[in-house]
Amino acid sequence: MYNTYGTDSIVIDSSKRPDALEFLARIPNIELNVIHIIRDVRAYLISMIKNYHRNWHRLGGTVSHRYWMAGLRNAIKRNRLVIFQNWYRTNKQISRMVKRLNVRCLAINYEDLCLDTDPTVNRLSRFLELDIRPDLMFANGTHNHNMFGNRL
């Protein structure tokens, strides 16, 4: 990575996967800082329901007998209780992983990042020990390379 992007590169994993955190922690000579962005469960629930609705056919939402099992599995995944359990389990796994790996972590609310941006970015800046300038708040026109996760 350093050969390609230089020694001042910072890798950001936005995959939201606890196992990715464990993988990153095994990389030698890496300074690992975790920013655990937690979305309000209500907004997460609505977002997931909309996502499942948008992708109904791709998820096996068909009346064909051949696909009934996939359709049943995905209907269960769309259940609000199941979505809540996934949200809870994933956030709990990340918290446990951070504790087990003994890495620095800052937990912030997604809604605070969006709606109360300046104080939240100041907390991030202090946590990362970086001077975050306004011109760094936008990825457009920079040398960022998104590998997985949300490109924004």
Summary of the structure (lengths in Angstrom):
residues: 152
radius of gyration: 18.7
end to end distance: 21.2
largest distance: 58.1
contacts: 315
relative contact order: 0.16
helix: 54%
strand: 8%
